[in-house]
Amino acid sequence: MQSRKLIRKAYRLNPACHIIVTGCYAQINPRQLADLPEVSLVFGNMEKQNIVSMLPELTPANTPGKSIAPLDKIHVADISKVKSCPDLHISSFAEHSRAFVQIQTGCDSFCSYCIIPYARGRSRSVPLNKVIEQIKDLVAHGYHEVVLTGIHIGNYGRDLNPKLTLAQLTEEILGRTKLHRLRLGSIEPLELSDELISLVTENKRICSHFHIPLQSGSDSVLKRMNRHYTADQFRRSVETIFSQDSKCAIGIDLISGFPGETEQDHMASIKLVEQLPVGYLHVFPYSKRPGTSAAIMVDQINPALAKTRAAQLREIGAKKQQQYIRRFVGTELEVVVEKARSDNSWRGISAEYIPVSFPCNDNISGKCLMVAITAVHKNGVELQAAHCN
Ligand code: SF4
């Protein structure tokens, strides 16, 4: 609904413009979008790589949208049959000091609330040498930190020949590039192998940070979500990480108000996150995705209740985050500097994923510096350093 509103708004603002739609909605419901007279073309998630080559055909004389038959607008293939990753070699990121490298796309897990396996297809990995080339290129362009991203990066390499694991990829990156600092994107609980945990907690070139989707602390909710672990297994993984590196940033995703979630289930989530050494929480109230099995579950929760539960969890998350960041006051942290603020101060991100601000008169954008942490910023979510070294 929001996308369609935006399309109409863009057209009203400039009726001569061509509107090209892509992404998950376009992949799943191309005909719905192609039927909108304002839309000129609809590209699927794989075909969007070709948008630039199509642009010459979209001249102002070729009237936007209206003159094209809906079926001719659609460039969307069956993504479930696609076996390769989009080729996205990127050398720089505007306004970002950290670089993001996609190593994988798609997912085979079919969690009951998630549309991604239908919109992005099966799990596919970027071949090892392509990842290495991309990172070498980014290092040559001055990037100090690379974040490995994907839909389900813990599945990395299972489709390659020979097969690889995320831990092996990580070791290859460290061995074959001069990258200063590597960060792993979100990792599913079942893919936190002992090997990967040891690698992240022991190697100084890997940021001490795990982002793990828990989604619920209730086993019965996890089961209905089609997530194949228990709250206790999750607890053990987090405790293993903490026992190996008590300063590691552990971020957790949670969904509140999943269909059938009782007060008891919600309390199980609260209890679990209160007990765990969590650095931050990302909480999302459940929202129905048409086409998923959770969307047709009979016991949907009132959205207002899902929001109330999300607020309760976020409050716990905020307290946990403050407890976590306070531990670094009086220590030195390495930050990759991101941007200047209007008050002559700079903001950077530490390896522990903590925003740090500090004054500096020089242009230090993109630099990697050690800073002495003096206090928690008054906004409560950042640390402050006195100066840059
Ligand atoms: S929630 Fe994550 S693991 Fe589950 S289907 Fe979606 S992308 Fe896959």
Residues whose N, C-alpha, C, O or C-beta is under 5 A from the ligand:
A	BS01	SF4	C107 S109 F110 C111 C114 I116 I151
